[in-house]
């Protein structure tokens, strides 16, 4: 049975403070859980540099893609209730997907089969984000551009409208043919909405956030809490500067009437709130006397992998060497290939601004980090911190 050398964990806080002093990050916090207990916490730097407001344990961060595991849990809940079948065509919930086309060298062609819920969970649908020059990505960019234009209007785009518009676009490849990180989680937010009969955010609040005590987690933020929302920063030749963009249709300042509840990127949360969600998964779906998912469901959610021909397409993502992809999360299948010192079966995800979580069942340990740095994801600091943590597990 593994143990934690807490003296070694103090190096985590040291690395965090050094990163702030060297101007690599504005600030952030981290937490290590072992056997369900918080054994280490550290915070450093600023939530708002100009105001000299420091990061605190209740600072609110934008999760971006660390929203995806929550969306996956919602789909898993409806799956185990018999409401959703993973081979359901997405068109059952979002009709525009019935006629979606695939961008091919000879022009747009029909799909060989319908995009399914499972395709969206495993990023094998052919759906693309809006950041590349290929036709599928350009189709997505048109939707995101309109989403951004309407954000502060009297007619903001909704979750279902956004998904429906993506269904009128193009796929990068035939469903199931390959793997590509894309908008599948946003589609699943609309699927959950259609299948449950309530807004996606309402479903998450009712089924997860409220009973788990995640009081600062959601797609919108009350005005009374905005002073705890961290500022976002980006690196420039002149150092860190504040970033104000609404990347992927997410309202940076959280001050609009938010109707698009992005299953791929939209949540804000605190390290304490996300700790409850992560521990629920680590416990096999139960937390503080309440069962959210059955152990077999969590095992399926966190233990699957891609088919070999799909796995090949992850090879270019260096930080994910050794990992496969399971229900909107990475899962470590080959530790000898990884670029961090991890344990087989660990799973989790990160976000565009640097928040990161990993559950490591083999050593009963969870690592959580919140930062607010543009274009981060799993970056150098993350890997250094993970390696320090690995050295403390004995």
C-alpha positions as CSV (number, residue, x, y, z in Angstrom):
1,X,0.0,0.0,0.0
2,X,1.4,3.4,-1.1
3,X,2.3,6.2,1.3
4,X,3.0,9.9,0.8
5,X,6.3,11.5,2.0
6,X,4.8,14.9,3.0
7,X,8.2,16.5,3.4
8,X,8.9,15.9,-0.3
9,X,5.5,17.5,-1.2
10,X,6.8,20.9,0.0
11,X,8.8,21.1,-3.2
12,X,5.5,21.5,-5.0
13,X,4.9,24.8,-3.3
14,X,8.4,25.9,-4.0
15,X,8.1,25.2,-7.7
16,X,4.8,27.1,-7.8
17,X,6.4,30.2,-6.1
18,X,9.4,30.0,-8.4
19,X,7.1,30.1,-11.4
20,X,5.4,33.2,-10.2
21,X,8.7,34.9,-9.4
22,X,10.1,34.1,-12.9
23,X,6.9,35.4,-14.5
24,X,5.9,32.1,-16.0
25,X,2.4,32.2,-14.3
26,X,0.4,34.9,-12.6
27,X,-0.6,32.6,-9.8
28,X,-2.5,29.5,-8.9
29,X,-3.2,26.8,-6.4
30,X,-2.8,23.0,-6.1
31,X,-3.9,20.2,-3.9
32,X,-2.9,16.6,-3.4
33,X,-5.3,14.0,-2.0
34,X,-4.2,10.6,-0.7
35,X,-6.7,8.0,0.4
36,X,-9.4,10.7,0.2
37,X,-7.7,13.1,2.5
38,X,-6.0,16.4,1.5
39,X,-2.4,15.9,2.4
40,X,-1.0,19.0,0.8
41,X,-2.2,22.4,-0.4
42,X,-0.2,25.3,-1.8
43,X,-1.1,28.7,-3.4
44,X,1.1,31.4,-5.0
45,X,0.9,34.6,-6.9
46,X,-2.0,36.7,-8.0
47,X,-5.6,36.2,-9.1
48,X,-5.4,39.8,-10.4
49,X,-1.9,41.3,-10.8
50,X,-2.9,44.9,-11.3
51,X,-5.1,44.9,-8.2
52,X,-2.5,42.8,-6.3
53,X,-5.3,40.4,-5.3
54,X,-3.7,37.1,-4.4
55,X,-4.9,33.7,-5.3
56,X,-6.9,32.1,-2.4
57,X,-8.4,28.7,-1.8
58,X,-11.8,30.0,-3.0
59,X,-10.5,31.7,-6.1
60,X,-12.7,30.9,-9.1
61,X,-11.0,29.7,-12.3
62,X,-12.2,29.0,-15.8
63,X,-12.0,25.3,-16.4
64,X,-12.1,25.2,-20.2
65,X,-11.6,21.6,-21.2
66,X,-11.5,20.4,-17.6
67,X,-15.3,20.7,-18.1
68,X,-15.2,17.6,-20.3
69,X,-14.9,15.0,-17.5
70,X,-18.1,16.5,-15.9
71,X,-19.9,16.2,-19.2
72,X,-18.8,12.6,-19.5
73,X,-20.1,11.9,-16.1
74,X,-23.5,13.3,-17.1
75,X,-23.6,11.1,-20.2
76,X,-22.6,8.1,-18.0
77,X,-25.4,8.8,-15.6
78,X,-28.0,8.8,-18.4
79,X,-26.4,5.7,-19.9
80,X,-26.8,3.7,-16.6
81,X,-30.4,4.9,-16.3
82,X,-31.2,3.5,-19.7
83,X,-32.0,6.9,-21.2
84,X,-29.0,7.1,-23.6
85,X,-27.5,4.3,-25.6
86,X,-23.9,5.0,-26.7
87,X,-24.7,3.8,-30.2
88,X,-27.6,6.3,-30.5
89,X,-27.1,8.4,-33.5
90,X,-26.6,12.0,-32.5
91,X,-29.4,12.9,-34.9
92,X,-31.9,11.3,-32.5
93,X,-31.2,14.3,-30.3
94,X,-29.9,16.9,-32.8
95,X,-31.8,16.4,-36.1
96,X,-29.3,18.4,-38.3
97,X,-26.7,15.6,-37.8
98,X,-28.8,13.3,-40.0
99,X,-27.5,15.2,-43.1
100,X,-24.0,16.1,-42.0
101,X,-21.3,15.6,-44.7
102,X,-17.6,14.7,-44.7
103,X,-15.0,17.0,-46.2
104,X,-13.0,14.9,-48.8
105,X,-10.4,15.9,-51.4
106,X,-13.1,15.4,-54.2
107,X,-15.6,17.5,-52.3
108,X,-18.2,16.9,-49.6
109,X,-19.4,13.3,-49.4
110,X,-22.1,11.5,-47.4
111,X,-21.3,9.8,-44.1
112,X,-20.9,6.0,-44.2
113,X,-22.8,5.8,-40.9
114,X,-24.3,8.3,-38.5
115,X,-22.2,10.0,-35.8
116,X,-23.0,8.3,-32.5
117,X,-22.9,9.4,-28.9
118,X,-19.8,7.1,-28.4
119,X,-18.0,8.9,-31.3
120,X,-18.5,12.2,-29.4
121,X,-17.2,10.7,-26.1
122,X,-14.1,9.3,-27.7
123,X,-13.4,12.1,-30.2
124,X,-13.8,9.8,-33.2
125,X,-16.7,11.7,-34.7
126,X,-14.7,13.8,-37.2
127,X,-15.9,17.0,-35.5
128,X,-13.2,19.6,-35.4
129,X,-12.5,22.7,-33.4
130,X,-12.2,26.1,-35.1
131,X,-8.4,26.5,-35.0
132,X,-7.1,24.8,-38.2
133,X,-7.2,25.7,-41.9
134,X,-9.0,22.5,-43.1
135,X,-12.7,22.6,-44.3
136,X,-14.1,21.0,-41.2
137,X,-12.4,23.5,-38.9
138,X,-13.5,26.4,-41.1
139,X,-17.1,25.2,-40.8
140,X,-16.8,25.2,-37.0
141,X,-15.1,28.7,-37.1
142,X,-18.3,30.2,-38.8
143,X,-20.4,28.9,-35.8
144,X,-17.9,30.2,-33.2
145,X,-17.7,33.6,-34.9
146,X,-21.5,34.0,-34.8
147,X,-21.5,32.7,-31.2
148,X,-19.0,35.4,-30.2
149,X,-20.9,38.2,-32.1
150,X,-24.2,37.4,-30.4
151,X,-22.7,36.9,-26.9
152,X,-23.8,40.3,-25.6
153,X,-26.8,40.7,-27.8
154,X,-30.5,40.3,-27.1
155,X,-30.4,36.9,-28.8
156,X,-27.4,34.9,-27.6
157,X,-26.8,31.5,-29.0
158,X,-28.1,28.5,-27.0
159,X,-26.5,25.1,-26.3
160,X,-28.9,23.4,-28.7
161,X,-28.6,26.0,-31.4
162,X,-24.8,25.8,-31.3
163,X,-24.9,22.0,-31.6
164,X,-27.5,22.2,-34.4
165,X,-25.3,24.6,-36.3
166,X,-22.3,22.4,-36.0
167,X,-24.5,19.6,-37.4
168,X,-24.9,21.7,-40.5
169,X,-21.1,21.8,-41.0
170,X,-18.6,19.2,-42.1
171,X,-16.7,16.4,-40.6
172,X,-12.9,16.0,-41.0
173,X,-13.2,12.2,-41.6
174,X,-15.8,9.4,-41.6
175,X,-17.2,8.6,-38.1
176,X,-15.0,6.2,-36.3
177,X,-12.3,6.3,-39.0
178,X,-9.8,8.3,-36.9
179,X,-9.3,10.4,-33.8
180,X,-9.3,14.2,-33.6
181,X,-9.8,16.5,-30.6
182,X,-12.9,18.5,-31.4
183,X,-16.3,19.7,-30.4
184,X,-17.8,16.4,-29.4
185,X,-18.2,17.4,-25.8
186,X,-20.3,20.5,-26.8
187,X,-22.5,18.2,-28.9
188,X,-22.9,16.0,-25.8
189,X,-24.1,18.9,-23.7
190,X,-27.0,19.3,-26.1
191,X,-27.6,15.6,-26.1
192,X,-27.9,15.6,-22.3
193,X,-30.2,18.5,-22.6
194,X,-32.5,16.8,-25.1
195,X,-32.4,13.4,-23.3
196,X,-33.1,14.9,-19.9
197,X,-35.6,17.5,-20.9
198,X,-33.8,20.3,-18.9
199,X,-31.1,22.7,-19.7
200,X,-27.6,21.2,-19.5
201,X,-26.5,23.4,-16.7
202,X,-29.7,22.6,-14.7
203,X,-29.0,18.9,-15.1
204,X,-25.4,19.2,-13.8
205,X,-26.5,21.4,-10.9
206,X,-29.3,19.0,-9.8
207,X,-27.4,15.8,-10.3
208,X,-23.8,16.7,-9.4
209,X,-23.0,20.3,-8.2
210,X,-25.7,20.8,-5.5
211,X,-25.4,17.3,-3.9
212,X,-21.6,17.3,-4.1
213,X,-21.4,20.8,-2.5
214,X,-19.9,22.4,-5.5
215,X,-21.3,25.8,-4.7
216,X,-19.0,27.8,-6.9
217,X,-19.3,25.7,-10.1
218,X,-21.4,26.4,-13.1
219,X,-21.7,28.0,-16.5
220,X,-22.5,31.4,-15.1
221,X,-21.4,33.4,-12.2
222,X,-23.4,35.6,-9.8
223,X,-22.3,39.2,-9.7
224,X,-21.5,38.7,-6.0
225,X,-18.9,36.2,-6.8
226,X,-17.1,37.9,-9.7
227,X,-14.5,39.5,-7.4
228,X,-13.2,36.0,-6.8
229,X,-12.9,35.2,-10.5
230,X,-9.3,35.2,-11.6
231,X,-8.0,37.3,-14.4
232,X,-6.6,35.6,-17.5
233,X,-3.0,36.2,-18.7
234,X,-0.9,35.5,-21.7
235,X,2.8,35.5,-22.2
236,X,4.3,38.2,-24.4
237,X,7.9,39.5,-25.0
238,X,7.1,42.1,-22.4
239,X,5.9,39.6,-19.8
240,X,2.4,38.6,-18.7
241,X,-0.4,40.7,-20.0
242,X,-4.1,40.4,-19.3
243,X,-6.2,38.5,-22.0
244,X,-9.8,39.6,-22.7
245,X,-10.8,37.3,-25.5
246,X,-13.9,35.0,-25.5
247,X,-12.1,31.8,-26.7
248,X,-14.4,29.0,-27.9
249,X,-17.5,31.1,-27.2
250,X,-16.8,31.3,-23.4
251,X,-17.5,34.7,-21.9
252,X,-14.2,35.7,-20.4
253,X,-15.6,38.2,-17.9
254,X,-18.6,36.0,-17.1
255,X,-20.9,39.1,-17.3
256,X,-23.1,38.2,-20.2
257,X,-26.5,36.3,-20.3
258,X,-24.9,32.9,-20.9
259,X,-27.2,30.6,-22.9
260,X,-24.5,28.5,-24.5
261,X,-23.5,26.0,-21.8
262,X,-20.4,24.5,-23.3
263,X,-19.9,20.8,-22.4
264,X,-16.4,21.1,-23.7
265,X,-15.2,24.3,-22.0
266,X,-17.8,26.4,-20.2
267,X,-17.6,25.7,-16.5
268,X,-16.0,27.9,-13.8
269,X,-15.0,26.3,-10.5
270,X,-12.7,26.3,-7.5
271,X,-10.0,23.8,-6.5
272,X,-12.2,22.8,-3.5
273,X,-15.3,22.2,-5.7
274,X,-13.5,20.1,-8.2
275,X,-11.9,18.1,-5.4
276,X,-15.4,16.8,-4.6
277,X,-16.0,15.7,-8.2
278,X,-12.6,14.1,-8.5
279,X,-13.0,12.2,-5.2
280,X,-16.4,10.9,-6.2
281,X,-14.8,9.3,-9.3
282,X,-12.0,8.0,-7.2
283,X,-14.5,6.4,-4.8
284,X,-16.1,4.5,-7.7
285,X,-19.0,6.9,-8.0
286,X,-19.9,7.5,-4.3
287,X,-19.2,10.5,-2.1
288,X,-20.2,11.3,1.5
289,X,-22.8,8.6,1.6
290,X,-24.5,9.3,-1.7
291,X,-24.1,7.2,-4.9
292,X,-23.8,9.2,-8.2
293,X,-22.6,6.5,-10.5
294,X,-22.2,2.8,-10.0
295,X,-18.6,1.4,-9.7
296,X,-19.0,-0.5,-13.0
297,X,-20.0,2.8,-14.7
298,X,-16.9,4.6,-13.4
299,X,-14.7,1.7,-14.4
300,X,-16.1,1.9,-18.0
301,X,-15.8,5.7,-18.0
302,X,-12.2,5.7,-16.9
303,X,-10.9,2.4,-18.3
304,X,-11.6,2.3,-22.0
305,X,-9.2,3.0,-24.8
306,X,-9.2,3.7,-28.5
307,X,-9.0,1.2,-31.3
308,X,-5.4,0.9,-32.7
309,X,-6.1,2.8,-35.9
310,X,-7.6,5.6,-33.8
311,X,-4.8,5.6,-31.3
312,X,-2.3,6.2,-34.1
313,X,-3.7,9.7,-34.5
314,X,-2.7,10.7,-31.0
315,X,0.9,10.1,-31.7
316,X,1.6,13.8,-32.6
317,X,0.4,15.0,-29.1
318,X,3.7,14.7,-27.3
319,X,2.4,15.4,-23.8
320,X,0.0,12.5,-24.2
321,X,2.6,9.9,-25.1
322,X,1.6,6.6,-23.4
323,X,-2.0,7.6,-23.0
324,X,-5.1,6.5,-24.7
325,X,-8.5,8.4,-24.7
326,X,-11.5,7.3,-22.7
327,X,-14.9,9.1,-22.4
328,X,-13.5,12.7,-22.7
329,X,-10.4,11.9,-20.6
330,X,-6.8,10.7,-21.0
331,X,-6.0,7.3,-19.5
332,X,-2.5,6.1,-19.0
333,X,-2.0,2.7,-20.7
334,X,1.8,2.6,-21.3
335,X,3.7,4.4,-18.5
336,X,7.0,3.5,-20.2
337,X,6.1,5.8,-23.1
338,X,4.9,8.8,-21.0
339,X,6.7,12.1,-20.5
340,X,5.8,12.2,-16.8
341,X,6.3,9.7,-14.1
342,X,2.8,8.3,-13.8
343,X,1.0,5.1,-12.9
344,X,-1.0,2.8,-15.1
345,X,-4.7,3.5,-15.2
346,X,-4.5,7.1,-14.1
347,X,-7.0,9.4,-15.8
348,X,-8.1,13.0,-16.0
349,X,-7.8,16.0,-18.2
350,X,-6.7,19.6,-18.3
351,X,-7.8,23.0,-19.8
352,X,-6.7,25.6,-22.2
353,X,-5.8,28.0,-19.4
354,X,-3.8,25.4,-17.4
355,X,-6.1,23.8,-14.9
356,X,-5.3,20.1,-14.5
357,X,-6.5,17.0,-12.7
358,X,-5.4,13.5,-12.4
359,X,-6.8,10.6,-10.5
360,X,-4.3,7.8,-9.8
361,X,-6.2,4.7,-8.5
362,X,-3.1,2.5,-8.4
363,X,-1.7,4.8,-5.6
364,X,-5.0,6.2,-4.4
365,X,-3.9,9.8,-5.1
366,X,-5.4,12.8,-6.8
367,X,-3.5,15.8,-8.1
368,X,-5.4,19.1,-8.8
369,X,-4.1,22.4,-10.1
370,X,-5.7,25.7,-11.0
371,X,-3.8,28.4,-13.0
372,X,-5.0,31.0,-15.5
373,X,-2.4,31.1,-18.4
374,X,-3.5,31.2,-22.0
375,X,-2.5,28.3,-24.2
376,X,-1.2,26.2,-21.3
377,X,-3.0,22.8,-21.1
378,X,-0.4,20.3,-19.8
379,X,2.7,22.5,-19.9
380,X,6.2,22.4,-18.4
381,X,5.2,23.3,-14.9
382,X,2.5,20.6,-14.9
383,X,5.0,17.9,-15.7
384,X,7.5,19.2,-13.2
385,X,4.9,19.1,-10.4
386,X,3.7,15.7,-11.4
387,X,7.2,14.3,-11.3
388,X,7.8,15.8,-7.8
389,X,4.6,14.2,-6.7
390,X,5.6,10.8,-8.1
391,X,8.9,11.0,-6.1
392,X,6.9,11.6,-2.9
393,X,4.8,8.4,-3.3
394,X,6.6,5.6,-1.6
